[in-house]
Amino acid sequence: MLHWALIFLVVSIIAGVFGFTGISAATAGIAKVLFFIAIAIFLIFLVLALMGGALVL
């Protein structure tokens, strides 16, 4: 997921350099959404791992 966020960020930067501001804004928005989804999934798995580790002990 972070890989796709990075790809969209690079596309956004390249589109901004060439003056395609609409495409740049759209891909930056997509990259931001993917980044926050990846962070949310990471936090969910972190909490699950901590809870699962506590059950083992």
Jmol script that loads the backbone (N, CA, C; Angstrom):
load data "model"
ATOM      1  N   MET A   1       0.827  -1.185   0.000  1.00  0.00           N
ATOM      2  CA  MET A   1       0.000   0.000   0.000  1.00  0.00           C
ATOM      3  C   MET A   1       0.875   1.253   0.000  1.00  0.00           C
ATOM      4  N   LEU A   2       1.929   1.222   0.801  1.00  0.00           N
ATOM      5  CA  LEU A   2       2.821   2.381   0.807  1.00  0.00           C
ATOM      6  C   LEU A   2       3.541   2.511  -0.528  1.00  0.00           C
ATOM      7  N   HIS A   3       3.761   1.402  -1.182  1.00  0.00           N
ATOM      8  CA  HIS A   3       4.400   1.431  -2.500  1.00  0.00           C
ATOM      9  C   HIS A   3       3.545   2.225  -3.488  1.00  0.00           C
ATOM     10  N   TRP A   4       2.235   1.957  -3.492  1.00  0.00           N
ATOM     11  CA  TRP A   4       1.341   2.678  -4.392  1.00  0.00           C
ATOM     12  C   TRP A   4       1.239   4.146  -4.006  1.00  0.00           C
ATOM     13  N   ALA A   5       1.259   4.452  -2.719  1.00  0.00           N
ATOM     14  CA  ALA A   5       1.229   5.851  -2.282  1.00  0.00           C
ATOM     15  C   ALA A   5       2.463   6.585  -2.790  1.00  0.00           C
ATOM     16  N   LEU A   6       3.618   5.932  -2.738  1.00  0.00           N
ATOM     17  CA  LEU A   6       4.842   6.547  -3.234  1.00  0.00           C
ATOM     18  C   LEU A   6       4.788   6.751  -4.744  1.00  0.00           C
ATOM     19  N   ILE A   7       4.230   5.782  -5.473  1.00  0.00           N
ATOM     20  CA  ILE A   7       4.098   5.931  -6.926  1.00  0.00           C
ATOM     21  C   ILE A   7       3.209   7.124  -7.261  1.00  0.00           C
ATOM     22  N   PHE A   8       2.069   7.247  -6.589  1.00  0.00           N
ATOM     23  CA  PHE A   8       1.179   8.368  -6.858  1.00  0.00           C
ATOM     24  C   PHE A   8       1.823   9.697  -6.462  1.00  0.00           C
ATOM     25  N   LEU A   9       2.627   9.701  -5.416  1.00  0.00           N
ATOM     26  CA  LEU A   9       3.329  10.922  -5.028  1.00  0.00           C
ATOM     27  C   LEU A   9       4.319  11.345  -6.105  1.00  0.00           C
ATOM     28  N   VAL A  10       5.066  10.403  -6.646  1.00  0.00           N
ATOM     29  CA  VAL A  10       6.025  10.721  -7.707  1.00  0.00           C
ATOM     30  C   VAL A  10       5.304  11.216  -8.961  1.00  0.00           C
ATOM     31  N   VAL A  11       4.197  10.573  -9.317  1.00  0.00           N
ATOM     32  CA  VAL A  11       3.409  11.021 -10.468  1.00  0.00           C
ATOM     33  C   VAL A  11       2.898  12.436 -10.235  1.00  0.00           C
ATOM     34  N   SER A  12       2.481  12.714  -9.018  1.00  0.00           N
ATOM     35  CA  SER A  12       1.988  14.047  -8.682  1.00  0.00           C
ATOM     36  C   SER A  12       3.091  15.101  -8.832  1.00  0.00           C
ATOM     37  N   ILE A  13       4.281  14.788  -8.360  1.00  0.00           N
ATOM     38  CA  ILE A  13       5.394  15.739  -8.464  1.00  0.00           C
ATOM     39  C   ILE A  13       5.762  15.969  -9.923  1.00  0.00           C
ATOM     40  N   ILE A  14       5.824  14.904 -10.706  1.00  0.00           N
ATOM     41  CA  ILE A  14       6.172  15.046 -12.126  1.00  0.00           C
ATOM     42  C   ILE A  14       5.097  15.840 -12.864  1.00  0.00           C
ATOM     43  N   ALA A  15       3.830  15.566 -12.575  1.00  0.00           N
ATOM     44  CA  ALA A  15       2.746  16.306 -13.225  1.00  0.00           C
ATOM     45  C   ALA A  15       2.787  17.778 -12.825  1.00  0.00           C
ATOM     46  N   GLY A  16       3.133  18.062 -11.582  1.00  0.00           N
ATOM     47  CA  GLY A  16       3.240  19.452 -11.146  1.00  0.00           C
ATOM     48  C   GLY A  16       4.379  20.188 -11.825  1.00  0.00           C
ATOM     49  N   VAL A  17       5.498  19.494 -12.044  1.00  0.00           N
ATOM     50  CA  VAL A  17       6.636  20.115 -12.728  1.00  0.00           C
ATOM     51  C   VAL A  17       6.270  20.488 -14.161  1.00  0.00           C
ATOM     52  N   PHE A  18       5.499  19.627 -14.811  1.00  0.00           N
ATOM     53  CA  PHE A  18       5.127  19.893 -16.195  1.00  0.00           C
ATOM     54  C   PHE A  18       3.885  20.771 -16.327  1.00  0.00           C
ATOM     55  N   GLY A  19       3.294  21.200 -15.222  1.00  0.00           N
ATOM     56  CA  GLY A  19       2.189  22.152 -15.271  1.00  0.00           C
ATOM     57  C   GLY A  19       0.802  21.550 -15.299  1.00  0.00           C
ATOM     58  N   PHE A  20       0.676  20.265 -15.111  1.00  0.00           N
ATOM     59  CA  PHE A  20      -0.637  19.630 -15.080  1.00  0.00           C
ATOM     60  C   PHE A  20      -1.157  19.670 -13.646  1.00  0.00           C
ATOM     61  N   THR A  21      -1.684  20.819 -13.251  1.00  0.00           N
ATOM     62  CA  THR A  21      -2.053  21.005 -11.845  1.00  0.00           C
ATOM     63  C   THR A  21      -3.251  20.159 -11.439  1.00  0.00           C
ATOM     64  N   GLY A  22      -4.190  19.924 -12.343  1.00  0.00           N
ATOM     65  CA  GLY A  22      -5.353  19.100 -12.007  1.00  0.00           C
ATOM     66  C   GLY A  22      -4.957  17.662 -11.722  1.00  0.00           C
ATOM     67  N   ILE A  23      -4.131  17.120 -12.574  1.00  0.00           N
ATOM     68  CA  ILE A  23      -3.651  15.751 -12.387  1.00  0.00           C
ATOM     69  C   ILE A  23      -2.786  15.675 -11.137  1.00  0.00           C
ATOM     70  N   SER A  24      -1.984  16.698 -10.919  1.00  0.00           N
ATOM     71  CA  SER A  24      -1.111  16.729  -9.750  1.00  0.00           C
ATOM     72  C   SER A  24      -1.919  16.725  -8.454  1.00  0.00           C
ATOM     73  N   ALA A  25      -2.960  17.529  -8.405  1.00  0.00           N
ATOM     74  CA  ALA A  25      -3.792  17.585  -7.200  1.00  0.00           C
ATOM     75  C   ALA A  25      -4.530  16.270  -6.972  1.00  0.00           C
ATOM     76  N   ALA A  26      -5.013  15.666  -8.052  1.00  0.00           N
ATOM     77  CA  ALA A  26      -5.748  14.408  -7.923  1.00  0.00           C
ATOM     78  C   ALA A  26      -4.849  13.285  -7.430  1.00  0.00           C
ATOM     79  N   THR A  27      -3.670  13.170  -8.011  1.00  0.00           N
ATOM     80  CA  THR A  27      -2.780  12.089  -7.590  1.00  0.00           C
ATOM     81  C   THR A  27      -2.224  12.336  -6.193  1.00  0.00           C
ATOM     82  N   ALA A  28      -2.045  13.595  -5.813  1.00  0.00           N
ATOM     83  CA  ALA A  28      -1.605  13.887  -4.445  1.00  0.00           C
ATOM     84  C   ALA A  28      -2.693  13.484  -3.447  1.00  0.00           C
ATOM     85  N   GLY A  29      -3.935  13.712  -3.799  1.00  0.00           N
ATOM     86  CA  GLY A  29      -5.044  13.292  -2.937  1.00  0.00           C
ATOM     87  C   GLY A  29      -5.116  11.784  -2.793  1.00  0.00           C
ATOM     88  N   ILE A  30      -4.922  11.079  -3.898  1.00  0.00           N
ATOM     89  CA  ILE A  30      -4.928   9.616  -3.856  1.00  0.00           C
ATOM     90  C   ILE A  30      -3.777   9.114  -2.990  1.00  0.00           C
ATOM     91  N   ALA A  31      -2.597   9.717  -3.150  1.00  0.00           N
ATOM     92  CA  ALA A  31      -1.438   9.300  -2.358  1.00  0.00           C
ATOM     93  C   ALA A  31      -1.688   9.527  -0.869  1.00  0.00           C
ATOM     94  N   LYS A  32      -2.330  10.644  -0.543  1.00  0.00           N
ATOM     95  CA  LYS A  32      -2.616  10.944   0.860  1.00  0.00           C
ATOM     96  C   LYS A  32      -3.592   9.925   1.455  1.00  0.00           C
ATOM     97  N   VAL A  33      -4.620   9.591   0.704  1.00  0.00           N
ATOM     98  CA  VAL A  33      -5.606   8.612   1.180  1.00  0.00           C
ATOM     99  C   VAL A  33      -4.954   7.244   1.374  1.00  0.00           C
ATOM    100  N   LEU A  34      -4.154   6.808   0.402  1.00  0.00           N
ATOM    101  CA  LEU A  34      -3.484   5.513   0.522  1.00  0.00           C
ATOM    102  C   LEU A  34      -2.528   5.485   1.701  1.00  0.00           C
ATOM    103  N   PHE A  35      -1.845   6.595   1.942  1.00  0.00           N
ATOM    104  CA  PHE A  35      -0.921   6.656   3.070  1.00  0.00           C
ATOM    105  C   PHE A  35      -1.664   6.498   4.395  1.00  0.00           C
ATOM    106  N   PHE A  36      -2.778   7.191   4.560  1.00  0.00           N
ATOM    107  CA  PHE A  36      -3.516   7.102   5.814  1.00  0.00           C
ATOM    108  C   PHE A  36      -4.179   5.731   5.989  1.00  0.00           C
ATOM    109  N   ILE A  37      -4.594   5.101   4.892  1.00  0.00           N
ATOM    110  CA  ILE A  37      -5.124   3.741   4.986  1.00  0.00           C
ATOM    111  C   ILE A  37      -4.030   2.782   5.436  1.00  0.00           C
ATOM    112  N   ALA A  38      -2.827   2.943   4.885  1.00  0.00           N
ATOM    113  CA  ALA A  38      -1.714   2.078   5.270  1.00  0.00           C
ATOM    114  C   ALA A  38      -1.361   2.272   6.742  1.00  0.00           C
ATOM    115  N   ILE A  39      -1.381   3.503   7.232  1.00  0.00           N
ATOM    116  CA  ILE A  39      -1.095   3.772   8.646  1.00  0.00           C
ATOM    117  C   ILE A  39      -2.171   3.140   9.530  1.00  0.00           C
ATOM    118  N   ALA A  40      -3.430   3.239   9.119  1.00  0.00           N
ATOM    119  CA  ALA A  40      -4.521   2.645   9.903  1.00  0.00           C
ATOM    120  C   ALA A  40      -4.381   1.122   9.965  1.00  0.00           C
ATOM    121  N   ILE A  41      -4.061   0.498   8.838  1.00  0.00           N
ATOM    122  CA  ILE A  41      -3.882  -0.954   8.823  1.00  0.00           C
ATOM    123  C   ILE A  41      -2.704  -1.349   9.704  1.00  0.00           C
ATOM    124  N   PHE A  42      -1.615  -0.570   9.652  1.00  0.00           N
ATOM    125  CA  PHE A  42      -0.457  -0.850  10.498  1.00  0.00           C
ATOM    126  C   PHE A  42      -0.836  -0.794  11.976  1.00  0.00           C
ATOM    127  N   LEU A  43      -1.594   0.225  12.366  1.00  0.00           N
ATOM    128  CA  LEU A  43      -1.982   0.359  13.774  1.00  0.00           C
ATOM    129  C   LEU A  43      -2.899  -0.777  14.211  1.00  0.00           C
ATOM    130  N   ILE A  44      -3.800  -1.192  13.331  1.00  0.00           N
ATOM    131  CA  ILE A  44      -4.692  -2.304  13.666  1.00  0.00           C
ATOM    132  C   ILE A  44      -3.885  -3.581  13.892  1.00  0.00           C
ATOM    133  N   PHE A  45      -2.939  -3.862  12.986  1.00  0.00           N
ATOM    134  CA  PHE A  45      -2.120  -5.064  13.143  1.00  0.00           C
ATOM    135  C   PHE A  45      -1.205  -4.964  14.353  1.00  0.00           C
ATOM    136  N   LEU A  46      -0.741  -3.772  14.674  1.00  0.00           N
ATOM    137  CA  LEU A  46       0.099  -3.585  15.856  1.00  0.00           C
ATOM    138  C   LEU A  46      -0.687  -3.903  17.125  1.00  0.00           C
ATOM    139  N   VAL A  47      -1.905  -3.403  17.214  1.00  0.00           N
ATOM    140  CA  VAL A  47      -2.735  -3.674  18.384  1.00  0.00           C
ATOM    141  C   VAL A  47      -3.058  -5.171  18.472  1.00  0.00           C
ATOM    142  N   LEU A  48      -3.379  -5.793  17.335  1.00  0.00           N
ATOM    143  CA  LEU A  48      -3.665  -7.224  17.342  1.00  0.00           C
ATOM    144  C   LEU A  48      -2.454  -8.037  17.772  1.00  0.00           C
ATOM    145  N   ALA A  49      -1.271  -7.643  17.318  1.00  0.00           N
ATOM    146  CA  ALA A  49      -0.045  -8.364  17.700  1.00  0.00           C
ATOM    147  C   ALA A  49       0.238  -8.202  19.194  1.00  0.00           C
ATOM    148  N   LEU A  50       0.028  -7.008  19.708  1.00  0.00           N
ATOM    149  CA  LEU A  50       0.263  -6.789  21.141  1.00  0.00           C
ATOM    150  C   LEU A  50      -0.730  -7.571  21.986  1.00  0.00           C
ATOM    151  N   MET A  51      -1.975  -7.623  21.541  1.00  0.00           N
ATOM    152  CA  MET A  51      -2.981  -8.386  22.271  1.00  0.00           C
ATOM    153  C   MET A  51      -2.710  -9.878  22.162  1.00  0.00           C
ATOM    154  N   GLY A  52      -2.289 -10.339  21.012  1.00  0.00           N
ATOM    155  CA  GLY A  52      -1.973 -11.757  20.826  1.00  0.00           C
ATOM    156  C   GLY A  52      -0.738 -12.143  21.619  1.00  0.00           C
ATOM    157  N   GLY A  53       0.240 -11.250  21.700  1.00  0.00           N
ATOM    158  CA  GLY A  53       1.429 -11.522  22.487  1.00  0.00           C
ATOM    159  C   GLY A  53       1.134 -11.595  23.964  1.00  0.00           C
ATOM    160  N   ALA A  54       0.190 -10.790  24.420  1.00  0.00           N
ATOM    161  CA  ALA A  54      -0.182 -10.815  25.831  1.00  0.00           C
ATOM    162  C   ALA A  54      -0.902 -12.119  26.171  1.00  0.00           C
ATOM    163  N   LEU A  55      -1.645 -12.682  25.226  1.00  0.00           N
ATOM    164  CA  LEU A  55      -2.349 -13.933  25.479  1.00  0.00           C
ATOM    165  C   LEU A  55      -1.377 -15.103  25.574  1.00  0.00           C
ATOM    166  N   VAL A  56      -0.284 -15.039  24.845  1.00  0.00           N
ATOM    167  CA  VAL A  56       0.704 -16.111  24.873  1.00  0.00           C
ATOM    168  C   VAL A  56       1.418 -16.143  26.210  1.00  0.00           C
ATOM    169  N   LEU A  57       1.724 -14.971  26.736  1.00  0.00           N
ATOM    170  CA  LEU A  57       2.435 -14.901  28.013  1.00  0.00           C
ATOM    171  C   LEU A  57       1.515 -15.331  29.127  1.00  0.00           C
TER     172      LEU A  57
END
end "model"
wireframe off; spacefill off
backbone 0.3
color backbone group
